[in-house]
Amino acid sequence: MMRSDPSYSPDDLDRAATGREIGTLVASVLIRTHGDADAALALLDDFKTIAPPQEDGELDAVPIAAQAIREALGLGVTPL
């Protein structure tokens, strides 16, 4: 549903920023690890301390990105 009001809540903006971070993290680790999911998960584990959430309730992109990789593996996604 499109909003006619262009204002967004801080929660909306946090979720949008986290979504972008997740996409960037997943793409970056997979590119750097040449599609090796175990290496990608290890690299994400190293990223845990780089940019932790700044406030209570703020989403943490790293564990969400790791879960996205695990879910892709569960669907049978493999490197070409």
Distance bins in CASP14 RR format, pairs under 12 A and 6 or more apart:
PFRMAT RR
TARGET T0000
AUTHOR 0000-0000-0000
RMODE 2
METHOD distances of the structure
MODEL  1
3 9 0 0 0 0 0 1 0 0 0 0 0
3 12 0 0 0 0 1 0 0 0 0 0 0
5 12 0 0 0 0 0 1 0 0 0 0 0
6 12 0 0 0 0 0 1 0 0 0 0 0
7 13 0 0 0 0 0 1 0 0 0 0 0
8 14 0 0 0 0 1 0 0 0 0 0 0
8 15 0 0 0 0 1 0 0 0 0 0 0
8 16 1 0 0 1 0 0 0 0 0 0 0
8 17 0 0 0 0 0 1 0 0 0 0 0
9 15 0 0 0 0 1 0 0 0 0 0 0
9 16 0 0 0 0 0 1 0 0 0 0 0
10 16 0 0 0 0 0 1 0 0 0 0 0
10 17 0 0 0 0 0 1 0 0 0 0 0
10 54 0 0 0 0 0 1 0 0 0 0 0
10 55 0 0 0 0 1 0 0 0 0 0 0
10 57 0 0 0 0 0 1 0 0 0 0 0
10 58 0 0 0 0 1 0 0 0 0 0 0
11 17 0 0 0 0 0 1 0 0 0 0 0
11 18 0 0 0 0 0 1 0 0 0 0 0
11 55 0 0 0 0 0 1 0 0 0 0 0
11 57 0 0 0 0 1 0 0 0 0 0 0
11 58 0 0 0 0 1 0 0 0 0 0 0
11 59 0 0 0 0 1 0 0 0 0 0 0
12 18 0 0 0 0 0 1 0 0 0 0 0
12 19 0 0 0 0 0 1 0 0 0 0 0
13 19 0 0 0 0 0 1 0 0 0 0 0
13 20 0 0 0 0 0 1 0 0 0 0 0
13 58 0 0 0 0 0 1 0 0 0 0 0
13 59 0 0 0 0 0 1 0 0 0 0 0
14 20 0 0 0 0 0 1 0 0 0 0 0
14 21 0 0 0 0 0 1 0 0 0 0 0
14 53 0 0 0 0 1 0 0 0 0 0 0
14 54 0 0 0 0 1 0 0 0 0 0 0
14 55 0 0 0 0 1 0 0 0 0 0 0
14 56 0 0 0 0 0 1 0 0 0 0 0
14 57 0 0 0 0 1 0 0 0 0 0 0
14 58 1 0 1 0 0 0 0 0 0 0 0
14 59 1 0 0 1 0 0 0 0 0 0 0
14 60 0 0 0 0 0 1 0 0 0 0 0
14 61 0 0 0 0 0 1 0 0 0 0 0
15 21 0 0 0 0 0 1 0 0 0 0 0
15 22 0 0 0 0 0 1 0 0 0 0 0
15 57 0 0 0 0 0 1 0 0 0 0 0
15 58 0 0 0 0 1 0 0 0 0 0 0
15 59 1 0 0 1 0 0 0 0 0 0 0
15 61 0 0 0 0 0 1 0 0 0 0 0
15 64 0 0 0 0 0 1 0 0 0 0 0
16 22 0 0 0 0 0 1 0 0 0 0 0
16 23 0 0 0 0 0 1 0 0 0 0 0
16 59 0 0 0 0 0 1 0 0 0 0 0
16 61 0 0 0 0 0 1 0 0 0 0 0
17 23 0 0 0 0 0 1 0 0 0 0 0
17 24 0 0 0 0 0 1 0 0 0 0 0
17 51 0 0 0 0 0 1 0 0 0 0 0
17 53 0 0 0 0 0 1 0 0 0 0 0
17 54 0 0 0 0 0 1 0 0 0 0 0
17 58 0 0 0 0 1 0 0 0 0 0 0
17 59 0 0 0 0 1 0 0 0 0 0 0
17 60 0 0 0 0 0 1 0 0 0 0 0
17 61 0 0 0 0 1 0 0 0 0 0 0
18 24 0 0 0 0 0 1 0 0 0 0 0
18 25 0 0 0 0 0 1 0 0 0 0 0
18 51 0 0 0 0 0 1 0 0 0 0 0
18 53 0 0 0 0 1 0 0 0 0 0 0
18 54 0 0 0 0 0 1 0 0 0 0 0
18 57 0 0 0 0 0 1 0 0 0 0 0
18 58 1 0 0 1 0 0 0 0 0 0 0
18 59 1 0 1 0 0 0 0 0 0 0 0
18 60 1 0 0 1 0 0 0 0 0 0 0
18 61 1 0 1 0 0 0 0 0 0 0 0
18 62 0 0 0 0 0 1 0 0 0 0 0
18 63 0 0 0 0 0 1 0 0 0 0 0
18 64 1 0 0 1 0 0 0 0 0 0 0
18 65 0 0 0 0 1 0 0 0 0 0 0
19 25 0 0 0 0 1 0 0 0 0 0 0
19 26 0 0 0 0 0 1 0 0 0 0 0
19 27 0 0 0 0 0 1 0 0 0 0 0
19 59 0 0 0 0 1 0 0 0 0 0 0
19 60 0 0 0 0 0 1 0 0 0 0 0
19 61 1 0 0 1 0 0 0 0 0 0 0
19 64 1 0 0 1 0 0 0 0 0 0 0
19 65 0 0 0 0 1 0 0 0 0 0 0
19 68 0 0 0 0 0 1 0 0 0 0 0
20 26 0 0 0 0 0 1 0 0 0 0 0
20 27 0 0 0 0 0 1 0 0 0 0 0
20 59 0 0 0 0 0 1 0 0 0 0 0
20 61 0 0 0 0 1 0 0 0 0 0 0
20 64 0 0 0 0 0 1 0 0 0 0 0
20 65 0 0 0 0 0 1 0 0 0 0 0
21 27 0 0 0 0 0 1 0 0 0 0 0
21 28 0 0 0 0 0 1 0 0 0 0 0
21 44 0 0 0 0 0 1 0 0 0 0 0
21 47 0 0 0 0 0 1 0 0 0 0 0
21 50 0 0 0 0 0 1 0 0 0 0 0
21 51 1 0 0 1 0 0 0 0 0 0 0
21 52 0 0 0 0 0 1 0 0 0 0 0
21 53 0 0 0 0 0 1 0 0 0 0 0
21 58 0 0 0 0 0 1 0 0 0 0 0
21 59 0 0 0 0 1 0 0 0 0 0 0
21 60 0 0 0 0 1 0 0 0 0 0 0
21 61 1 1 0 0 0 0 0 0 0 0 0
21 62 0 0 0 0 1 0 0 0 0 0 0
21 63 0 0 0 0 0 1 0 0 0 0 0
21 64 0 0 0 0 1 0 0 0 0 0 0
21 65 1 0 0 1 0 0 0 0 0 0 0
21 68 0 0 0 0 0 1 0 0 0 0 0
22 28 0 0 0 0 0 1 0 0 0 0 0
22 29 0 0 0 0 0 1 0 0 0 0 0
22 44 0 0 0 0 0 1 0 0 0 0 0
22 47 0 0 0 0 0 1 0 0 0 0 0
22 59 0 0 0 0 1 0 0 0 0 0 0
22 60 0 0 0 0 1 0 0 0 0 0 0
22 61 1 0 1 0 0 0 0 0 0 0 0
22 62 0 0 0 0 1 0 0 0 0 0 0
22 63 0 0 0 0 1 0 0 0 0 0 0
22 64 1 0 1 0 0 0 0 0 0 0 0
22 65 1 0 1 0 0 0 0 0 0 0 0
22 66 0 0 0 0 1 0 0 0 0 0 0
22 67 0 0 0 0 1 0 0 0 0 0 0
22 68 1 0 0 1 0 0 0 0 0 0 0
22 69 0 0 0 0 0 1 0 0 0 0 0
23 29 0 0 0 0 1 0 0 0 0 0 0
23 30 0 0 0 0 0 1 0 0 0 0 0
23 31 0 0 0 0 0 1 0 0 0 0 0
23 44 0 0 0 0 0 1 0 0 0 0 0
23 61 0 0 0 0 1 0 0 0 0 0 0
23 62 0 0 0 0 0 1 0 0 0 0 0
23 64 0 0 0 0 1 0 0 0 0 0 0
23 65 1 0 0 1 0 0 0 0 0 0 0
23 68 1 0 0 1 0 0 0 0 0 0 0
23 69 0 0 0 0 0 1 0 0 0 0 0
24 30 0 0 0 0 0 1 0 0 0 0 0
24 31 0 0 0 0 0 1 0 0 0 0 0
24 44 0 0 0 0 0 1 0 0 0 0 0
24 47 0 0 0 0 0 1 0 0 0 0 0
24 51 0 0 0 0 0 1 0 0 0 0 0
24 61 0 0 0 0 1 0 0 0 0 0 0
24 62 0 0 0 0 0 1 0 0 0 0 0
24 65 0 0 0 0 1 0 0 0 0 0 0
24 68 0 0 0 0 0 1 0 0 0 0 0
25 31 0 0 0 0 0 1 0 0 0 0 0
25 32 0 0 0 0 0 1 0 0 0 0 0
25 40 0 0 0 0 1 0 0 0 0 0 0
25 41 0 0 0 0 0 1 0 0 0 0 0
25 43 0 0 0 0 1 0 0 0 0 0 0
25 44 1 0 0 1 0 0 0 0 0 0 0
25 45 0 0 0 0 0 1 0 0 0 0 0
25 46 0 0 0 0 0 1 0 0 0 0 0
25 47 1 0 0 1 0 0 0 0 0 0 0
25 48 0 0 0 0 0 1 0 0 0 0 0
25 50 0 0 0 0 1 0 0 0 0 0 0
25 51 0 0 0 0 1 0 0 0 0 0 0
25 60 0 0 0 0 0 1 0 0 0 0 0
25 61 1 0 1 0 0 0 0 0 0 0 0
25 62 1 0 0 1 0 0 0 0 0 0 0
25 63 0 0 0 0 0 1 0 0 0 0 0
25 64 0 0 0 0 1 0 0 0 0 0 0
25 65 1 0 1 0 0 0 0 0 0 0 0
25 66 0 0 0 0 1 0 0 0 0 0 0
25 67 0 0 0 0 0 1 0 0 0 0 0
25 68 0 0 0 0 1 0 0 0 0 0 0
25 69 0 0 0 0 1 0 0 0 0 0 0
26 32 0 0 0 0 0 1 0 0 0 0 0
26 33 0 0 0 0 0 1 0 0 0 0 0
26 35 0 0 0 0 0 1 0 0 0 0 0
26 37 0 0 0 0 0 1 0 0 0 0 0
26 40 1 0 0 1 0 0 0 0 0 0 0
26 41 0 0 0 0 0 1 0 0 0 0 0
26 43 0 0 0 0 0 1 0 0 0 0 0
26 44 0 0 0 0 1 0 0 0 0 0 0
26 47 0 0 0 0 0 1 0 0 0 0 0
26 61 0 0 0 0 1 0 0 0 0 0 0
26 62 0 0 0 0 0 1 0 0 0 0 0
26 64 0 0 0 0 1 0 0 0 0 0 0
26 65 1 0 1 0 0 0 0 0 0 0 0
26 66 0 0 0 0 1 0 0 0 0 0 0
26 67 0 0 0 0 0 1 0 0 0 0 0
26 68 1 0 1 0 0 0 0 0 0 0 0
26 69 1 0 0 1 0 0 0 0 0 0 0
26 70 0 0 0 0 0 1 0 0 0 0 0
26 71 0 0 0 0 0 1 0 0 0 0 0
26 72 0 0 0 0 1 0 0 0 0 0 0
26 77 0 0 0 0 0 1 0 0 0 0 0
27 33 0 0 0 0 0 1 0 0 0 0 0
27 35 0 0 0 0 0 1 0 0 0 0 0
27 40 0 0 0 0 0 1 0 0 0 0 0
27 44 0 0 0 0 0 1 0 0 0 0 0
27 65 0 0 0 0 1 0 0 0 0 0 0
27 68 0 0 0 0 0 1 0 0 0 0 0
27 69 0 0 0 0 0 1 0 0 0 0 0
28 35 0 0 0 0 0 1 0 0 0 0 0
28 40 0 0 0 0 1 0 0 0 0 0 0
28 43 0 0 0 0 1 0 0 0 0 0 0
28 44 0 0 0 0 1 0 0 0 0 0 0
28 46 0 0 0 0 0 1 0 0 0 0 0
28 47 0 0 0 0 1 0 0 0 0 0 0
28 50 0 0 0 0 0 1 0 0 0 0 0
28 61 0 0 0 0 0 1 0 0 0 0 0
28 62 0 0 0 0 0 1 0 0 0 0 0
28 65 0 0 0 0 1 0 0 0 0 0 0
28 69 0 0 0 0 0 1 0 0 0 0 0
29 35 0 0 0 0 1 0 0 0 0 0 0
29 36 0 0 0 0 1 0 0 0 0 0 0
29 37 0 0 0 0 1 0 0 0 0 0 0
29 38 0 0 0 0 0 1 0 0 0 0 0
29 39 1 0 0 1 0 0 0 0 0 0 0
29 40 1 0 1 0 0 0 0 0 0 0 0
29 41 0 0 0 0 1 0 0 0 0 0 0
29 42 0 0 0 0 1 0 0 0 0 0 0
29 43 1 0 1 0 0 0 0 0 0 0 0
29 44 1 0 1 0 0 0 0 0 0 0 0
29 45 0 0 0 0 0 1 0 0 0 0 0
29 46 0 0 0 0 1 0 0 0 0 0 0
29 47 0 0 0 0 1 0 0 0 0 0 0
29 61 0 0 0 0 0 1 0 0 0 0 0
29 62 0 0 0 0 0 1 0 0 0 0 0
29 65 1 0 0 1 0 0 0 0 0 0 0
29 66 0 0 0 0 1 0 0 0 0 0 0
29 68 0 0 0 0 0 1 0 0 0 0 0
29 69 1 0 0 1 0 0 0 0 0 0 0
30 36 0 0 0 0 1 0 0 0 0 0 0
30 37 0 0 0 0 1 0 0 0 0 0 0
30 38 0 0 0 0 0 1 0 0 0 0 0
30 39 0 0 0 0 1 0 0 0 0 0 0
30 40 1 0 1 0 0 0 0 0 0 0 0
30 41 0 0 0 0 0 1 0 0 0 0 0
30 43 0 0 0 0 1 0 0 0 0 0 0
30 44 0 0 0 0 0 1 0 0 0 0 0
30 65 0 0 0 0 0 1 0 0 0 0 0
30 66 0 0 0 0 0 1 0 0 0 0 0
30 68 0 0 0 0 0 1 0 0 0 0 0
30 69 1 0 0 1 0 0 0 0 0 0 0
30 72 0 0 0 0 1 0 0 0 0 0 0
30 73 0 0 0 0 0 1 0 0 0 0 0
30 77 0 0 0 0 0 1 0 0 0 0 0
30 78 0 0 0 0 0 1 0 0 0 0 0
30 79 0 0 0 0 1 0 0 0 0 0 0
30 80 0 0 0 0 0 1 0 0 0 0 0
31 39 0 0 0 0 0 1 0 0 0 0 0
31 40 0 0 0 0 1 0 0 0 0 0 0
31 43 0 0 0 0 0 1 0 0 0 0 0
31 79 0 0 0 0 0 1 0 0 0 0 0
32 39 0 0 0 0 1 0 0 0 0 0 0
32 40 1 0 0 1 0 0 0 0 0 0 0
32 42 0 0 0 0 0 1 0 0 0 0 0
32 43 1 0 0 1 0 0 0 0 0 0 0
32 44 0 0 0 0 0 1 0 0 0 0 0
32 46 0 0 0 0 0 1 0 0 0 0 0
32 47 0 0 0 0 0 1 0 0 0 0 0
33 39 1 1 0 0 0 0 0 0 0 0 0
33 40 1 0 1 0 0 0 0 0 0 0 0
33 41 0 0 0 0 1 0 0 0 0 0 0
33 42 0 0 0 0 1 0 0 0 0 0 0
33 43 1 0 0 1 0 0 0 0 0 0 0
33 44 0 0 0 0 1 0 0 0 0 0 0
33 46 0 0 0 0 0 1 0 0 0 0 0
33 69 0 0 0 0 0 1 0 0 0 0 0
33 79 0 0 0 0 1 0 0 0 0 0 0
34 40 0 0 0 0 1 0 0 0 0 0 0
34 43 0 0 0 0 0 1 0 0 0 0 0
34 79 1 0 0 1 0 0 0 0 0 0 0
34 80 0 0 0 0 0 1 0 0 0 0 0
35 41 0 0 0 0 0 1 0 0 0 0 0
35 43 0 0 0 0 0 1 0 0 0 0 0
35 69 0 0 0 0 1 0 0 0 0 0 0
35 72 0 0 0 0 0 1 0 0 0 0 0
35 73 0 0 0 0 0 1 0 0 0 0 0
35 77 0 0 0 0 1 0 0 0 0 0 0
35 78 0 0 0 0 1 0 0 0 0 0 0
35 79 1 0 1 0 0 0 0 0 0 0 0
35 80 0 0 0 0 1 0 0 0 0 0 0
36 42 0 0 0 0 1 0 0 0 0 0 0
36 43 0 0 0 0 1 0 0 0 0 0 0
36 69 0 0 0 0 0 1 0 0 0 0 0
36 73 0 0 0 0 0 1 0 0 0 0 0
36 78 0 0 0 0 0 1 0 0 0 0 0
36 79 1 0 0 1 0 0 0 0 0 0 0
37 43 0 0 0 0 0 1 0 0 0 0 0
37 44 0 0 0 0 0 1 0 0 0 0 0
37 66 0 0 0 0 0 1 0 0 0 0 0
37 68 0 0 0 0 0 1 0 0 0 0 0
37 69 1 0 1 0 0 0 0 0 0 0 0
37 70 0 0 0 0 1 0 0 0 0 0 0
37 71 0 0 0 0 0 1 0 0 0 0 0
37 72 1 0 0 1 0 0 0 0 0 0 0
37 73 1 0 1 0 0 0 0 0 0 0 0
37 74 0 0 0 0 1 0 0 0 0 0 0
37 75 0 0 0 0 0 1 0 0 0 0 0
37 76 0 0 0 0 0 1 0 0 0 0 0
37 77 0 0 0 0 1 0 0 0 0 0 0
37 78 0 0 0 0 1 0 0 0 0 0 0
37 79 0 0 0 0 1 0 0 0 0 0 0
38 44 0 0 0 0 0 1 0 0 0 0 0
38 45 0 0 0 0 0 1 0 0 0 0 0
38 66 0 0 0 0 0 1 0 0 0 0 0
38 69 0 0 0 0 1 0 0 0 0 0 0
38 70 0 0 0 0 0 1 0 0 0 0 0
38 73 0 0 0 0 1 0 0 0 0 0 0
38 79 0 0 0 0 0 1 0 0 0 0 0
39 45 0 0 0 0 0 1 0 0 0 0 0
39 46 0 0 0 0 0 1 0 0 0 0 0
39 69 0 0 0 0 0 1 0 0 0 0 0
39 79 0 0 0 0 0 1 0 0 0 0 0
40 46 0 0 0 0 0 1 0 0 0 0 0
40 47 0 0 0 0 0 1 0 0 0 0 0
40 62 0 0 0 0 0 1 0 0 0 0 0
40 65 0 0 0 0 1 0 0 0 0 0 0
40 66 0 0 0 0 1 0 0 0 0 0 0
40 68 0 0 0 0 0 1 0 0 0 0 0
40 69 1 0 1 0 0 0 0 0 0 0 0
40 70 0 0 0 0 0 1 0 0 0 0 0
40 72 0 0 0 0 1 0 0 0 0 0 0
40 73 0 0 0 0 1 0 0 0 0 0 0
40 77 0 0 0 0 0 1 0 0 0 0 0
40 79 0 0 0 0 0 1 0 0 0 0 0
41 47 0 0 0 0 0 1 0 0 0 0 0
41 48 0 0 0 0 0 1 0 0 0 0 0
41 62 0 0 0 0 0 1 0 0 0 0 0
41 63 0 0 0 0 0 1 0 0 0 0 0
41 65 0 0 0 0 1 0 0 0 0 0 0
41 66 1 0 1 0 0 0 0 0 0 0 0
41 67 0 0 0 0 1 0 0 0 0 0 0
41 68 0 0 0 0 0 1 0 0 0 0 0
41 69 1 0 0 1 0 0 0 0 0 0 0
41 70 1 0 0 1 0 0 0 0 0 0 0
41 72 0 0 0 0 0 1 0 0 0 0 0
41 73 0 0 0 0 1 0 0 0 0 0 0
42 48 0 0 0 0 0 1 0 0 0 0 0
42 66 0 0 0 0 1 0 0 0 0 0 0
42 69 0 0 0 0 0 1 0 0 0 0 0
43 50 0 0 0 0 0 1 0 0 0 0 0
43 62 0 0 0 0 0 1 0 0 0 0 0
43 65 0 0 0 0 0 1 0 0 0 0 0
43 66 0 0 0 0 1 0 0 0 0 0 0
43 69 0 0 0 0 0 1 0 0 0 0 0
44 50 0 0 0 0 0 1 0 0 0 0 0
44 60 0 0 0 0 0 1 0 0 0 0 0
44 61 0 0 0 0 1 0 0 0 0 0 0
44 62 1 0 1 0 0 0 0 0 0 0 0
44 63 0 0 0 0 1 0 0 0 0 0 0
44 64 0 0 0 0 1 0 0 0 0 0 0
44 65 1 0 1 0 0 0 0 0 0 0 0
44 66 1 0 1 0 0 0 0 0 0 0 0
44 67 0 0 0 0 1 0 0 0 0 0 0
44 68 0 0 0 0 1 0 0 0 0 0 0
44 69 1 0 0 1 0 0 0 0 0 0 0
44 70 0 0 0 0 0 1 0 0 0 0 0
45 62 0 0 0 0 1 0 0 0 0 0 0
45 63 0 0 0 0 1 0 0 0 0 0 0
45 65 0 0 0 0 0 1 0 0 0 0 0
45 66 1 0 0 1 0 0 0 0 0 0 0
45 69 0 0 0 0 0 1 0 0 0 0 0
46 62 0 0 0 0 1 0 0 0 0 0 0
46 66 0 0 0 0 0 1 0 0 0 0 0
47 60 0 0 0 0 0 1 0 0 0 0 0
47 61 0 0 0 0 1 0 0 0 0 0 0
47 62 1 0 1 0 0 0 0 0 0 0 0
47 63 0 0 0 0 0 1 0 0 0 0 0
47 64 0 0 0 0 0 1 0 0 0 0 0
47 65 0 0 0 0 1 0 0 0 0 0 0
47 66 0 0 0 0 1 0 0 0 0 0 0
48 60 0 0 0 0 1 0 0 0 0 0 0
48 61 0 0 0 0 0 1 0 0 0 0 0
48 62 1 0 1 0 0 0 0 0 0 0 0
48 63 1 0 0 1 0 0 0 0 0 0 0
48 65 0 0 0 0 0 1 0 0 0 0 0
48 66 0 0 0 0 1 0 0 0 0 0 0
49 60 0 0 0 0 0 1 0 0 0 0 0
49 62 0 0 0 0 1 0 0 0 0 0 0
50 60 0 0 0 0 0 1 0 0 0 0 0
50 61 0 0 0 0 0 1 0 0 0 0 0
50 62 0 0 0 0 1 0 0 0 0 0 0
51 58 0 0 0 0 0 1 0 0 0 0 0
51 59 0 0 0 0 0 1 0 0 0 0 0
51 60 0 0 0 0 1 0 0 0 0 0 0
51 61 1 0 0 1 0 0 0 0 0 0 0
51 62 0 0 0 0 1 0 0 0 0 0 0
51 65 0 0 0 0 0 1 0 0 0 0 0
52 58 0 0 0 0 1 0 0 0 0 0 0
52 59 0 0 0 0 0 1 0 0 0 0 0
52 60 1 0 0 1 0 0 0 0 0 0 0
52 61 0 0 0 0 1 0 0 0 0 0 0
52 62 0 0 0 0 1 0 0 0 0 0 0
52 63 0 0 0 0 0 1 0 0 0 0 0
53 59 1 0 0 1 0 0 0 0 0 0 0
53 60 1 0 1 0 0 0 0 0 0 0 0
53 61 0 0 0 0 1 0 0 0 0 0 0
53 62 0 0 0 0 1 0 0 0 0 0 0
53 63 0 0 0 0 0 1 0 0 0 0 0
53 64 0 0 0 0 0 1 0 0 0 0 0
54 60 0 0 0 0 0 1 0 0 0 0 0
58 64 0 0 0 0 0 1 0 0 0 0 0
59 65 0 0 0 0 0 1 0 0 0 0 0
59 67 0 0 0 0 0 1 0 0 0 0 0
60 66 0 0 0 0 0 1 0 0 0 0 0
60 67 0 0 0 0 0 1 0 0 0 0 0
61 67 0 0 0 0 0 1 0 0 0 0 0
61 68 0 0 0 0 0 1 0 0 0 0 0
62 68 0 0 0 0 0 1 0 0 0 0 0
62 69 0 0 0 0 0 1 0 0 0 0 0
63 69 0 0 0 0 0 1 0 0 0 0 0
63 70 0 0 0 0 0 1 0 0 0 0 0
64 70 0 0 0 0 0 1 0 0 0 0 0
64 71 0 0 0 0 0 1 0 0 0 0 0
65 71 0 0 0 0 0 1 0 0 0 0 0
65 72 0 0 0 0 0 1 0 0 0 0 0
66 72 0 0 0 0 0 1 0 0 0 0 0
66 73 0 0 0 0 0 1 0 0 0 0 0
67 73 0 0 0 0 0 1 0 0 0 0 0
67 74 0 0 0 0 0 1 0 0 0 0 0
68 74 0 0 0 0 0 1 0 0 0 0 0
68 75 0 0 0 0 0 1 0 0 0 0 0
68 77 0 0 0 0 0 1 0 0 0 0 0
69 75 0 0 0 0 0 1 0 0 0 0 0
69 76 0 0 0 0 0 1 0 0 0 0 0
69 77 0 0 0 0 1 0 0 0 0 0 0
70 76 0 0 0 0 0 1 0 0 0 0 0
70 77 0 0 0 0 0 1 0 0 0 0 0
71 77 0 0 0 0 1 0 0 0 0 0 0
72 78 0 0 0 0 1 0 0 0 0 0 0
72 79 0 0 0 0 0 1 0 0 0 0 0
73 79 0 0 0 0 0 1 0 0 0 0 0
END
